[in-house]
Amino acid sequence: MSAALAFTDLNISRSGQPIVHDVSAEVMPASWFGVIGANGSGKTTLLRAIAGRLPIARGSCALFGAECA
């Protein structure tokens, strides 16, 4: 079974400042996941990039095998 969400070595920058560094994960279909971290650690930035609202600087992200925008 392939992953519902998979991202590998994801890097995200905002205003030229690197925010998220080399994050990788796989989430299988029909399962729950959470993003945990301190305030300002990039949780919302990561989710916005996965949703296509922010550009991914480096790495790959796929939803059900289709590349994230």
C-alpha positions in Angstrom: 0.0 0.0 0.0 1.4 3.4 -0.9 1.4 6.4 1.4 -1.4 9.0 1.4 1.2 11.7 2.1 4.9 11.4 1.7 7.5 14.1 1.9 11.3 13.6 1.7 14.1 16.1 2.7 11.6 18.9 2.6 13.1 22.4 3.0 11.0 25.6 3.1 12.2 29.2 3.2 10.3 32.4 4.0 11.7 35.8 3.0 15.0 34.1 2.2 15.2 32.7 5.8 15.4 28.9 6.0 12.5 27.8 8.3 12.1 24.0 7.8 15.2 21.8 7.2 15.3 18.2 5.8 11.9 16.9 7.1 10.8 13.5 6.0 7.6 11.5 6.8 5.1 9.0 5.4 1.5 8.9 6.4 -0.5 5.8 5.4 -4.1 6.0 4.2 -6.8 5.9 7.0 -4.3 6.9 9.7 -3.8 9.9 11.9 -0.7 12.1 12.3 0.3 15.2 14.2 2.9 17.9 14.0 4.4 18.7 17.3 7.0 21.4 18.1 7.7 24.6 20.0 6.2 27.9 19.1 7.9 29.3 15.9 9.4 25.9 14.9 7.7 25.9 11.5 4.7 23.6 12.0 2.2 25.9 10.2 4.8 26.7 7.5 5.2 23.0 6.9 1.5 22.4 6.6 1.0 25.5 4.3 3.8 24.1 2.0 2.1 20.7 1.8 -1.2 22.4 1.0 0.5 24.3 -1.9 0.2 27.8 -0.3 4.0 28.2 0.1 6.8 27.1 -2.3 9.0 24.2 -1.4 12.6 25.2 -1.6 14.0 21.7 -1.9 12.8 18.1 -1.5 9.7 16.3 -2.6 6.1 16.0 -1.4 3.4 13.7 -2.8 -0.3 13.2 -2.0 -1.5 9.8 -3.1 1.5 9.6 -5.5 0.8 13.0 -7.2 3.4 15.7 -6.6 2.4 18.5 -4.3 2.0 21.9 -6.0 
